[in-house]
């Protein structure tokens, strides 16, 4: 979550004025933005077509999305250099959701999926759910994206070799292709491998922004000149000229699979998009707002759907290209959409002639380029918890539909969070320093002794498993008499039901031996909950001390009261 999301929410008029200032074209930046937009539009042609192919629909859906989406996203995002466009992860998630939809209804289902995903993203921004993105751990996201990359490579081997492998999993299809080279169409292999060679060679030169387009054009021209029997884009669907008129498809194309797919795409897009702001900070130094960017991606999808576009999201690679091309304001992304529209209108007749193996090559190259082996090695050696999360999510992505794999990733993230909260909790004892300068930390005692007054401080979360970890680390009062425990809770504004249960049980155990529990540093929010009638009845033996402006002030007061109640001779009080 960005720093701006943690502050007070500005009013609607303030936000509108801020957007108007940001959206106004700047004459000094106009030329750079136009050039950067043209570069982005050229690169979006092969990317859009390839993502349409990956999603199992006509490549034209990707082209449509890359004309309307960048305009809607560019106008409304808080990350001004962000480009909202087709992404392989979103395309794979959408394609997985629509795998069971009949071919004649898949285009309409894709439009519904984009519309619903856009609505979900806008709702996520309005409900300020950006804070929850941080609960998806880096290890889980890395495992998912690595699994997506491998799935794309395996799934495109059939189109690269001109074969039609059968199976529900990309892993199965990929194995069939590799195990049966006798079924390969060698002209298709030549076109695909030629495109890969061009991508690799040009990717290291100044022509890198145009490498994907050249990799489509050159092998396709060779195929046309030689008359080789290689599948073309127009074999999958007709390519109409220009952008279609906006419209909403029939409700019959809307199904539970489409709704689940939209939710899956929403999660994938929002988690991926949250990283774009970190990769492309605003040139003017202003902070990005995660929830605003959620809404911007939703707006792009809501606009993309009626024009026949597929589901899209903030793209790390396209945003990086935007920055590298010299973009200075949000208008670079807007111009990329307008340039893409002109390209689509002028060159739609040529799009249908593109050789399908070259699109597969573009996807395979992009997938391999997205692999991060160094990060994977780091995660694996960072400890058992991140390593297990990465491997589990990676395997789930290979063996399960994308929706199920995303669900596994979310569950793993939550389990990791709960485990971290429990493992990271530490209880220390505060004792007076010998020179009177203030308390020092010592290990918490395992047991209480007669007439002890033990002051404890807690580091870590006290929710769920953290409260149970606290229960195990509190001193055992068995056999002790006339002792007291002071538990410092300063800075905590909420405490869960599990914590209240643990405290009630511990208080009862202390009270049975004539001992007492004191809680200090309590915030007004915690006191309000604690003093409700139900809790007051069950926790009547606990002494409460509200937080004061003086650090350790309420803890010192609780310590003094506990010492005064002791039967034994009190020791000198510590410095507060």
MARLUMDO-393372 format. One record per residue (C-alpha): x, y, z negated. Coordinates in steps of 0.1 Angstrom, whole numbers, plus 2048, in hexadecimal, padded with zeros to 3 digits. Layout:
BEGIN
@x: X, y: Y, z: Z;
...
//
This chain:
BEGIN
@x: 800, y: 800, z: 800;
@x: 80E, y: 822, z: 809;
@x: 813, y: 83D, z: 7EF;
@x: 7F7, y: 852, z: 7FC;
@x: 7DE, y: 837, z: 7F4;
@x: 7E7, y: 838, z: 7D0;
@x: 7DE, y: 85D, z: 7CD;
@x: 7BC, y: 86D, z: 7CA;
@x: 7A7, y: 869, z: 7E9;
@x: 7A5, y: 88A, z: 7FD;
@x: 782, y: 897, z: 805;
@x: 772, y: 892, z: 828;
@x: 778, y: 8B6, z: 832;
@x: 79D, y: 8B4, z: 828;
@x: 7A1, y: 893, z: 83C;
@x: 78F, y: 8A2, z: 85A;
@x: 7A5, y: 8C1, z: 85A;
@x: 7C5, y: 8AC, z: 855;
@x: 7BA, y: 896, z: 873;
@x: 7B2, y: 8B4, z: 889;
@x: 7D5, y: 8C2, z: 883;
@x: 7E5, y: 8A0, z: 88A;
@x: 7D0, y: 899, z: 8A9;
@x: 7D7, y: 8BA, z: 8BA;
@x: 7EF, y: 8B4, z: 8D7;
@x: 810, y: 8C6, z: 8D3;
@x: 81E, y: 8D7, z: 8F2;
@x: 842, y: 8D1, z: 8E7;
@x: 83C, y: 8AB, z: 8E4;
@x: 825, y: 8A7, z: 901;
@x: 83F, y: 89C, z: 91B;
@x: 850, y: 883, z: 904;
@x: 82E, y: 874, z: 8FA;
@x: 823, y: 871, z: 91F;
@x: 843, y: 85E, z: 928;
@x: 841, y: 848, z: 909;
@x: 81C, y: 841, z: 911;
@x: 825, y: 836, z: 935;
@x: 840, y: 81F, z: 928;
@x: 828, y: 810, z: 90F;
@x: 80D, y: 80C, z: 92A;
@x: 824, y: 7FA, z: 942;
@x: 82F, y: 7E1, z: 926;
@x: 80A, y: 7DC, z: 91C;
@x: 801, y: 7CD, z: 93E;
@x: 814, y: 7AC, z: 93A;
@x: 80E, y: 7AC, z: 914;
@x: 7E8, y: 7B1, z: 918;
@x: 7E5, y: 797, z: 933;
@x: 7FA, y: 77E, z: 91F;
@x: 7E5, y: 783, z: 8FF;
@x: 7C5, y: 77E, z: 913;
@x: 7D3, y: 75D, z: 91F;
@x: 7DD, y: 754, z: 8FC;
@x: 7BA, y: 75B, z: 8EF;
@x: 7AB, y: 744, z: 909;
@x: 799, y: 75F, z: 91C;
@x: 7A0, y: 771, z: 93D;
@x: 7C0, y: 786, z: 93C;
@x: 7AB, y: 7A4, z: 945;
@x: 79D, y: 7A6, z: 922;
@x: 7C0, y: 7AE, z: 916;
@x: 7C3, y: 7C9, z: 930;
@x: 7A2, y: 7D9, z: 926;
@x: 7AC, y: 7D9, z: 902;
@x: 7CD, y: 7EA, z: 909;
@x: 7BB, y: 807, z: 91A;
@x: 7A1, y: 80F, z: 8FF;
@x: 7B2, y: 803, z: 8E0;
@x: 7D1, y: 819, z: 8DF;
@x: 7BA, y: 838, z: 8E4;
@x: 7A3, y: 82F, z: 8C7;
@x: 7C0, y: 825, z: 8B0;
@x: 7D6, y: 842, z: 8BA;
@x: 7BB, y: 85C, z: 8B2;
@x: 7B2, y: 84F, z: 890;
@x: 7D2, y: 83F, z: 880;
@x: 7E6, y: 84F, z: 865;
@x: 806, y: 83F, z: 872;
@x: 809, y: 856, z: 890;
@x: 821, y: 841, z: 8A5;
@x: 80E, y: 820, z: 8A0;
@x: 800, y: 80F, z: 8BF;
@x: 7E1, y: 7FA, z: 8BB;
@x: 7E2, y: 7E0, z: 8D7;
@x: 7E2, y: 7BB, z: 8DF;
@x: 7F6, y: 7A5, z: 8C7;
@x: 7FE, y: 780, z: 8CB;
@x: 7F4, y: 778, z: 8A7;
@x: 7D1, y: 788, z: 8AB;
@x: 7CD, y: 778, z: 8CD;
@x: 7D6, y: 756, z: 8BF;
@x: 7BE, y: 75A, z: 8A2;
@x: 7A2, y: 765, z: 8BA;
@x: 7AA, y: 748, z: 8D2;
@x: 7A9, y: 72F, z: 8B6;
@x: 787, y: 73C, z: 8AA;
@x: 779, y: 73A, z: 8CE;
@x: 788, y: 718, z: 8D6;
@x: 766, y: 706, z: 8D3;
@x: 752, y: 721, z: 8E7;
@x: 748, y: 717, z: 90A;
@x: 75C, y: 728, z: 926;
@x: 73E, y: 73A, z: 934;
@x: 737, y: 74B, z: 912;
@x: 75B, y: 751, z: 906;
@x: 75E, y: 774, z: 914;
@x: 73F, y: 77F, z: 903;
@x: 74A, y: 76E, z: 8E3;
@x: 76B, y: 780, z: 8E5;
@x: 759, y: 7A2, z: 8E7;
@x: 744, y: 79A, z: 8C9;
@x: 763, y: 78F, z: 8B6;
@x: 775, y: 7B0, z: 8BE;
@x: 756, y: 7C4, z: 8B3;
@x: 752, y: 7B0, z: 892;
@x: 777, y: 7B2, z: 88A;
@x: 776, y: 7D7, z: 890;
@x: 759, y: 7DB, z: 879;
@x: 76A, y: 7C6, z: 85E;
@x: 78A, y: 7DB, z: 861;
@x: 776, y: 7FC, z: 85E;
@x: 765, y: 7ED, z: 83F;
@x: 786, y: 7E3, z: 830;
@x: 793, y: 806, z: 834;
@x: 773, y: 816, z: 826;
@x: 775, y: 7FE, z: 808;
@x: 799, y: 807, z: 803;
@x: 7A5, y: 7E3, z: 805;
@x: 7C8, y: 7ED, z: 810;
@x: 7D5, y: 7E7, z: 7EC;
@x: 7CE, y: 7C2, z: 7F0;
@x: 7E5, y: 7BD, z: 80E;
@x: 803, y: 7BC, z: 7F6;
@x: 7F5, y: 79C, z: 7E7;
@x: 7FE, y: 78A, z: 807;
@x: 822, y: 781, z: 800;
@x: 83E, y: 786, z: 819;
@x: 846, y: 761, z: 818;
@x: 822, y: 758, z: 822;
@x: 821, y: 771, z: 83E;
@x: 843, y: 766, z: 84B;
@x: 838, y: 742, z: 84B;
@x: 817, y: 74B, z: 85D;
@x: 829, y: 760, z: 878;
@x: 843, y: 746, z: 87D;
@x: 828, y: 72C, z: 881;
@x: 816, y: 743, z: 89A;
@x: 836, y: 747, z: 8AE;
@x: 83C, y: 721, z: 8B0;
@x: 817, y: 71B, z: 8B8;
@x: 819, y: 734, z: 8D5;
@x: 838, y: 723, z: 8E4;
@x: 829, y: 700, z: 8E2;
@x: 807, y: 70B, z: 8EE;
@x: 816, y: 71D, z: 90D;
@x: 82C, y: 700, z: 919;
@x: 80F, y: 6F2, z: 92D;
@x: 809, y: 712, z: 941;
@x: 82F, y: 716, z: 945;
@x: 832, y: 6F4, z: 955;
@x: 810, y: 6F4, z: 968;
@x: 801, y: 6D8, z: 953;
@x: 7E2, y: 6D4, z: 93F;
@x: 7EA, y: 6C2, z: 91E;
@x: 7CD, y: 6B6, z: 908;
@x: 7C9, y: 6BA, z: 8E3;
@x: 7BC, y: 6D1, z: 8C8;
@x: 7DE, y: 6DC, z: 8BB;
@x: 7FA, y: 6EF, z: 8CD;
@x: 812, y: 6D6, z: 8BD;
@x: 801, y: 6B9, z: 8CF;
@x: 7FF, y: 6CB, z: 8F0;
@x: 823, y: 6D5, z: 8EE;
@x: 82E, y: 6B2, z: 8E7;
@x: 81A, y: 6A5, z: 905;
@x: 82B, y: 6BD, z: 91C;
@x: 84E, y: 6B6, z: 90F;
@x: 849, y: 690, z: 90F;
@x: 83B, y: 68E, z: 933;
@x: 852, y: 6A3, z: 94A;
@x: 846, y: 68E, z: 968;
@x: 825, y: 6A2, z: 967;
@x: 835, y: 6C4, z: 96A;
@x: 82F, y: 6DA, z: 988;
@x: 852, y: 6E4, z: 991;
@x: 848, y: 704, z: 9A4;
@x: 836, y: 70F, z: 984;
@x: 855, y: 706, z: 970;
@x: 86B, y: 71B, z: 987;
@x: 854, y: 739, z: 985;
@x: 852, y: 737, z: 95F;
@x: 877, y: 731, z: 959;
@x: 87F, y: 74D, z: 972;
@x: 86A, y: 765, z: 95E;
@x: 87B, y: 759, z: 93D;
@x: 89D, y: 75F, z: 94D;
@x: 893, y: 783, z: 957;
@x: 885, y: 78A, z: 934;
@x: 8A5, y: 77F, z: 924;
@x: 8BD, y: 791, z: 93B;
@x: 8A9, y: 7B2, z: 93E;
@x: 8A1, y: 7B2, z: 918;
@x: 8C5, y: 7BC, z: 912;
@x: 8C6, y: 7D9, z: 92B;
@x: 8B6, y: 7FB, z: 92F;
@x: 89A, y: 7EA, z: 942;
@x: 88E, y: 7D9, z: 922;
@x: 86D, y: 7EC, z: 920;
@x: 864, y: 7E0, z: 943;
@x: 873, y: 7BD, z: 940;
@x: 851, y: 7AC, z: 93B;
@x: 842, y: 7BD, z: 95A;
@x: 860, y: 7B4, z: 970;
@x: 85E, y: 790, z: 963;
@x: 83A, y: 78F, z: 96F;
@x: 840, y: 7A0, z: 991;
@x: 85F, y: 78F, z: 99E;
@x: 856, y: 76A, z: 99A;
@x: 832, y: 772, z: 9A6;
@x: 840, y: 782, z: 9C6;
@x: 855, y: 763, z: 9CC;
@x: 837, y: 74C, z: 9C6;
@x: 822, y: 761, z: 9DF;
@x: 83E, y: 762, z: 9F9;
@x: 845, y: 73D, z: 9F7;
@x: 821, y: 732, z: 9F4;
@x: 829, y: 71C, z: 9D6;
@x: 80C, y: 70A, z: 9C5;
@x: 80C, y: 71E, z: 9A4;
@x: 7EE, y: 728, z: 990;
@x: 7E5, y: 74D, z: 992;
@x: 7D1, y: 764, z: 97B;
@x: 7B4, y: 766, z: 993;
@x: 7B0, y: 740, z: 990;
@x: 7A4, y: 746, z: 96D;
@x: 78C, y: 763, z: 973;
@x: 784, y: 77F, z: 98B;
@x: 796, y: 79F, z: 984;
@x: 77E, y: 7BD, z: 989;
@x: 78B, y: 7DF, z: 992;
@x: 78D, y: 7F8, z: 977;
@x: 77E, y: 7F9, z: 954;
@x: 75B, y: 7EA, z: 950;
@x: 73E, y: 7FF, z: 943;
@x: 739, y: 7FB, z: 91D;
@x: 720, y: 7E2, z: 912;
@x: 717, y: 7C9, z: 8F7;
@x: 715, y: 7A4, z: 900;
@x: 6F7, y: 78D, z: 8F9;
@x: 6F1, y: 783, z: 8D5;
@x: 6F3, y: 75F, z: 8E0;
@x: 718, y: 762, z: 8E1;
@x: 71A, y: 76A, z: 8BC;
@x: 720, y: 74C, z: 8A7;
@x: 72F, y: 742, z: 885;
@x: 750, y: 73A, z: 895;
@x: 751, y: 75D, z: 8A3;
@x: 74B, y: 76C, z: 881;
@x: 765, y: 757, z: 870;
@x: 77D, y: 75F, z: 88D;
@x: 777, y: 784, z: 888;
@x: 77F, y: 781, z: 863;
@x: 79F, y: 76E, z: 86B;
@x: 7AA, y: 788, z: 885;
@x: 7A2, y: 7A3, z: 86B;
@x: 7B9, y: 794, z: 851;
@x: 7D5, y: 78E, z: 86A;
@x: 7D3, y: 7B0, z: 87A;
@x: 7D1, y: 7C3, z: 859;
@x: 7EE, y: 7B1, z: 849;
@x: 803, y: 7B5, z: 868;
@x: 7F9, y: 7D9, z: 86C;
@x: 803, y: 7E2, z: 849;
@x: 827, y: 7DC, z: 853;
@x: 826, y: 7F4, z: 870;
@x: 825, y: 813, z: 859;
@x: 845, y: 808, z: 849;
@x: 856, y: 802, z: 86B;
@x: 84A, y: 823, z: 87A;
@x: 849, y: 840, z: 860;
@x: 838, y: 860, z: 86B;
@x: 851, y: 878, z: 87B;
@x: 843, y: 896, z: 867;
@x: 84A, y: 883, z: 846;
@x: 825, y: 87F, z: 83D;
@x: 81A, y: 85F, z: 82C;
@x: 807, y: 844, z: 83E;
@x: 7E6, y: 839, z: 82E;
@x: 7E0, y: 814, z: 830;
@x: 7BA, y: 816, z: 82E;
@x: 7B9, y: 831, z: 849;
@x: 7CD, y: 81A, z: 860;
@x: 7B5, y: 7FE, z: 858;
@x: 799, y: 814, z: 865;
@x: 7AD, y: 81E, z: 883;
@x: 7B3, y: 7FA, z: 88E;
@x: 78E, y: 7F3, z: 888;
@x: 785, y: 811, z: 89E;
@x: 79B, y: 804, z: 8BA;
@x: 78A, y: 7E2, z: 8B9;
@x: 767, y: 7F1, z: 8B8;
@x: 770, y: 805, z: 8D7;
@x: 782, y: 7E8, z: 8E8;
@x: 765, y: 7CF, z: 8E5;
@x: 74A, y: 7E2, z: 8FA;
@x: 763, y: 7E7, z: 916;
@x: 76B, y: 7C2, z: 918;
@x: 78A, y: 7C4, z: 903;
@x: 797, y: 7A9, z: 8EB;
@x: 7A0, y: 7AC, z: 8C6;
@x: 7BE, y: 7C2, z: 8C0;
@x: 7D3, y: 7D0, z: 8A4;
@x: 7F2, y: 7E5, z: 89B;
@x: 80F, y: 7D6, z: 8AE;
@x: 832, y: 7D7, z: 89E;
@x: 843, y: 7D1, z: 8C0;
@x: 82E, y: 7EA, z: 8D3;
@x: 832, y: 804, z: 8B8;
@x: 858, y: 7FF, z: 8B8;
@x: 858, y: 804, z: 8DE;
@x: 843, y: 824, z: 8D9;
@x: 85D, y: 831, z: 8C1;
@x: 87B, y: 826, z: 8D7;
@x: 86B, y: 837, z: 8F5;
@x: 86C, y: 859, z: 8E4;
@x: 848, y: 85C, z: 8D7;
@x: 843, y: 87B, z: 8C1;
@x: 81E, y: 87C, z: 8B8;
@x: 7FF, y: 866, z: 8B9;
@x: 7F9, y: 871, z: 8DD;
@x: 813, y: 858, z: 8E9;
@x: 7FC, y: 83B, z: 8E0;
@x: 7DE, y: 84E, z: 8EE;
@x: 7F1, y: 854, z: 90F;
@x: 7FB, y: 82F, z: 911;
@x: 7D6, y: 826, z: 912;
@x: 7CE, y: 840, z: 92C;
@x: 7EC, y: 835, z: 942;
@x: 7E1, y: 810, z: 93E;
@x: 7BE, y: 81A, z: 94B;
@x: 7CE, y: 82A, z: 96A;
@x: 7E3, y: 80B, z: 970;
@x: 7C5, y: 7F5, z: 96C;
@x: 7B1, y: 809, z: 985;
@x: 7CD, y: 80B, z: 99F;
@x: 7DC, y: 7E8, z: 99C;
@x: 7BF, y: 7D2, z: 992;
@x: 7C1, y: 7C0, z: 9B4;
@x: 7E5, y: 7B6, z: 9AD;
@x: 7DE, y: 7A9, z: 989;
@x: 7CC, y: 78B, z: 996;
@x: 7EA, y: 780, z: 9AB;
@x: 801, y: 77C, z: 98C;
@x: 80F, y: 759, z: 988;
@x: 802, y: 749, z: 968;
@x: 824, y: 739, z: 95E;
@x: 832, y: 75C, z: 95C;
@x: 818, y: 766, z: 942;
@x: 821, y: 747, z: 92E;
@x: 845, y: 751, z: 930;
@x: 83D, y: 774, z: 922;
@x: 82B, y: 764, z: 905;
@x: 847, y: 74B, z: 8FE;
@x: 862, y: 766, z: 8FF;
@x: 84E, y: 77D, z: 8E8;
@x: 848, y: 760, z: 8D0;
@x: 86D, y: 756, z: 8CF;
@x: 877, y: 77A, z: 8CB;
@x: 860, y: 77E, z: 8AD;
@x: 871, y: 762, z: 899;
@x: 885, y: 76E, z: 87B;
@x: 89D, y: 751, z: 872;
@x: 8B2, y: 767, z: 85B;
@x: 893, y: 771, z: 847;
@x: 888, y: 74D, z: 846;
@x: 8A9, y: 742, z: 838;
@x: 8A8, y: 75E, z: 81E;
@x: 885, y: 753, z: 813;
@x: 88F, y: 72E, z: 811;
@x: 8AD, y: 737, z: 7FB;
@x: 89A, y: 750, z: 7E6;
@x: 88B, y: 736, z: 7D0;
@x: 873, y: 719, z: 7D0;
@x: 853, y: 72E, z: 7CF;
@x: 859, y: 743, z: 7EE;
@x: 867, y: 725, z: 800;
@x: 849, y: 70F, z: 7F9;
@x: 831, y: 72C, z: 803;
@x: 843, y: 730, z: 824;
@x: 844, y: 70B, z: 82D;
@x: 820, y: 705, z: 823;
@x: 813, y: 722, z: 837;
@x: 829, y: 719, z: 855;
@x: 81D, y: 6F5, z: 855;
@x: 7F9, y: 700, z: 851;
@x: 7FC, y: 717, z: 86F;
@x: 809, y: 6FB, z: 884;
@x: 7EF, y: 6E0, z: 879;
@x: 7CF, y: 6F4, z: 872;
@x: 7BA, y: 70D, z: 885;
@x: 7C5, y: 731, z: 880;
@x: 7A8, y: 739, z: 869;
@x: 7B0, y: 71C, z: 852;
@x: 7D5, y: 725, z: 853;
@x: 7CD, y: 749, z: 849;
@x: 7B8, y: 73B, z: 82D;
@x: 7D4, y: 726, z: 821;
@x: 7EC, y: 743, z: 822;
@x: 7D4, y: 759, z: 80D;
@x: 7CF, y: 73E, z: 7F3;
@x: 7F5, y: 738, z: 7F1;
@x: 7FA, y: 75E, z: 7ED;
@x: 7E1, y: 75E, z: 7D0;
@x: 7F1, y: 740, z: 7C0;
@x: 813, y: 750, z: 7C3;
@x: 806, y: 770, z: 7B3;
@x: 7F7, y: 75E, z: 796;
@x: 816, y: 749, z: 791;
@x: 82C, y: 768, z: 792;
@x: 816, y: 779, z: 779;
@x: 81A, y: 75B, z: 761;
@x: 83E, y: 755, z: 767;
@x: 849, y: 779, z: 765;
@x: 839, y: 780, z: 743;
@x: 851, y: 785, z: 727;
@x: 84A, y: 78C, z: 702;
@x: 865, y: 79E, z: 6ED;
@x: 867, y: 7A9, z: 6C9;
@x: 86E, y: 7CD, z: 6BF;
@x: 884, y: 7D2, z: 6A1;
@x: 893, y: 7F1, z: 691;
@x: 8B6, y: 7FA, z: 69D;
@x: 8D0, y: 7FB, z: 681;
@x: 8D9, y: 81F, z: 688;
@x: 8B5, y: 82A, z: 688;
@x: 8B5, y: 836, z: 6AC;
@x: 897, y: 821, z: 6B5;
@x: 88A, y: 7FE, z: 6BA;
@x: 89E, y: 7E4, z: 6CD;
@x: 892, y: 7C4, z: 6DF;
@x: 898, y: 7A2, z: 6D2;
@x: 88A, y: 780, z: 6DC;
@x: 867, y: 779, z: 6CE;
@x: 867, y: 761, z: 6B1;
@x: 857, y: 73F, z: 6B7;
@x: 847, y: 73D, z: 695;
@x: 83B, y: 755, z: 67A;
@x: 847, y: 755, z: 656;
@x: 837, y: 761, z: 636;
@x: 834, y: 787, z: 634;
@x: 842, y: 78C, z: 657;
@x: 838, y: 7AA, z: 66B;
@x: 841, y: 7A4, z: 68F;
@x: 83E, y: 7BF, z: 6AA;
@x: 83B, y: 7B1, z: 6CD;
@x: 83C, y: 7C2, z: 6EF;
@x: 831, y: 7B0, z: 70F;
@x: 83F, y: 7B4, z: 733;
@x: 82A, y: 7A6, z: 750;
@x: 806, y: 7A1, z: 759;
@x: 7ED, y: 795, z: 73F;
@x: 7D3, y: 789, z: 758;
@x: 7C9, y: 765, z: 75D;
@x: 7E8, y: 74E, z: 759;
@x: 7FC, y: 76B, z: 74B;
@x: 7E5, y: 76C, z: 72C;
@x: 7EA, y: 747, z: 727;
@x: 810, y: 74C, z: 72A;
@x: 80D, y: 766, z: 70F;
@x: 7FA, y: 74D, z: 6F9;
@x: 817, y: 735, z: 6FB;
@x: 831, y: 750, z: 6F2;
@x: 81F, y: 75F, z: 6D4;
@x: 82F, y: 754, z: 6B3;
@x: 81F, y: 736, z: 6A3;
@x: 80E, y: 741, z: 682;
@x: 80A, y: 71D, z: 674;
@x: 815, y: 71C, z: 650;
@x: 81B, y: 742, z: 64D;
@x: 809, y: 758, z: 634;
@x: 803, y: 77D, z: 631;
@x: 815, y: 783, z: 652;
@x: 80C, y: 79B, z: 66E;
@x: 811, y: 79E, z: 694;
@x: 810, y: 7C0, z: 6A6;
@x: 80B, y: 7BC, z: 6CB;
@x: 813, y: 7DB, z: 6E0;
@x: 7FE, y: 7DF, z: 6FF;
@x: 806, y: 803, z: 70A;
@x: 800, y: 80B, z: 72E;
@x: 7E6, y: 7F1, z: 735;
@x: 7C5, y: 7FE, z: 742;
@x: 7B3, y: 7DC, z: 747;
@x: 7B5, y: 7BB, z: 736;
@x: 7A4, y: 79B, z: 743;
@x: 78C, y: 784, z: 732;
@x: 7A7, y: 76A, z: 72E;
@x: 7BC, y: 782, z: 71A;
@x: 79F, y: 78A, z: 702;
@x: 799, y: 765, z: 6FD;
@x: 7BE, y: 75F, z: 6F5;
@x: 7BE, y: 77C, z: 6DC;
@x: 79E, y: 770, z: 6CB;
@x: 7AD, y: 74D, z: 6C7;
@x: 7CE, y: 75A, z: 6BA;
@x: 7BD, y: 772, z: 6A2;
@x: 7A8, y: 756, z: 694;
@x: 7C7, y: 741, z: 68E;
@x: 7D9, y: 75E, z: 67D;
@x: 7BB, y: 766, z: 668;
@x: 7B8, y: 742, z: 65C;
@x: 7D9, y: 745, z: 64A;
@x: 7D3, y: 768, z: 63C;
@x: 7E7, y: 779, z: 658;
@x: 7DC, y: 795, z: 66F;
@x: 7DF, y: 7A1, z: 693;
@x: 7E4, y: 7C5, z: 69D;
@x: 7E1, y: 7D3, z: 6C1;
@x: 7F2, y: 7F4, z: 6C8;
@x: 7F5, y: 80C, z: 6E5;
@x: 7D1, y: 805, z: 6F1;
@x: 7C5, y: 81C, z: 70E;
@x: 7A2, y: 82B, z: 70D;
@x: 797, y: 813, z: 728;
@x: 7A1, y: 7F4, z: 714;
@x: 792, y: 802, z: 6F4;
@x: 771, y: 808, z: 705;
@x: 76F, y: 7E3, z: 710;
@x: 77C, y: 7D7, z: 6EF;
@x: 763, y: 7EA, z: 6DA;
@x: 745, y: 7DC, z: 6EC;
@x: 72E, y: 7CA, z: 6D5;
@x: 735, y: 7A6, z: 6E2;
@x: 75B, y: 7AA, z: 6DF;
@x: 759, y: 7BC, z: 6BE;
@x: 747, y: 79E, z: 6AF;
@x: 760, y: 784, z: 6BB;
@x: 77F, y: 79A, z: 6B4;
@x: 776, y: 7A9, z: 693;
@x: 797, y: 79F, z: 683;
@x: 7AC, y: 7B2, z: 69C;
@x: 7B9, y: 7D4, z: 692;
@x: 7B9, y: 7ED, z: 6AF;
@x: 7D0, y: 80C, z: 6B3;
@x: 7CA, y: 824, z: 6D0;
@x: 7E8, y: 830, z: 6E4;
@x: 7F6, y: 853, z: 6DB;
@x: 80B, y: 86C, z: 6ED;
@x: 829, y: 860, z: 6D8;
@x: 83A, y: 841, z: 6E7;
@x: 837, y: 825, z: 6CD;
@x: 822, y: 83C, z: 6B7;
@x: 804, y: 825, z: 6B4;
@x: 81C, y: 807, z: 6B1;
@x: 82E, y: 818, z: 694;
@x: 80C, y: 81F, z: 683;
@x: 802, y: 7FA, z: 687;
@x: 823, y: 7EF, z: 679;
@x: 820, y: 806, z: 65A;
@x: 7FC, y: 7F9, z: 654;
@x: 808, y: 7D5, z: 657;
@x: 825, y: 7DB, z: 63F;
@x: 80E, y: 7EC, z: 626;
@x: 7F6, y: 7CE, z: 626;
@x: 813, y: 7B6, z: 61F;
@x: 814, y: 7A5, z: 5FD;
@x: 83A, y: 7A5, z: 5FD;
@x: 851, y: 7C3, z: 5F9;
@x: 851, y: 7D9, z: 619;
@x: 871, y: 7E0, z: 62C;
@x: 87B, y: 803, z: 636;
@x: 866, y: 80F, z: 654;
@x: 877, y: 810, z: 677;
@x: 87C, y: 831, z: 689;
@x: 85F, y: 83B, z: 6A0;
//
